[in-house]
Amino acid sequence: MKRNAVYVWILLLLAFVSCDQMEGLFDKEKNETENLCAVLEATTVPQAVVESFNTNFPGMAVVTWFDKDGIGFCALFIKDNQETIAQFDLTGVLVKTEVDVEQEGEHNDAQNEENGCECETTDDKD
C-alpha cells in the first residue's frame, strides 16, 4: 500500500511540474511579445515600399516601420483614430492591412496568420 502511495505522489509531482512548464506555451500574449518584428529606421526602408505606402494611404504618416522576417515590411500608422498595420512585400506590393479594433496593440486581419514575427508594438494600454 505504501508503495502505491509513493507512485501516486510521484505521478502527481510529475503532472504538476509538466503543467507548470507547459503553462507559458499557451499564453498567446506572452508568445507574441517574444516574437515581435524588428523595428526599422525609416531611412532603411526601400524607396519602392515607401512610395507604395504613400500611394495606398495618401496623407497618412508612418509611426513605425518593421522588418517582416526579411520577406517584407510593415508600416504602423493611425487611420480613422485606429492603429493600422500595412504589410508590403520586398518590392512594395501591398500584401494586407490589419486594424487594431480594440486599441490594445493587437491587430486583426482577415487571414489570421500565425506564422512569423508580429509587426506590433509592446505598448500596454491596460
Helices and strands as residue ranges (DSSP letters): H 2-22, G 23-26, H 28-34, E 38-40, G 42-44, H 47-56, E 62-67, E 72-79, E 82-89, E 94-99
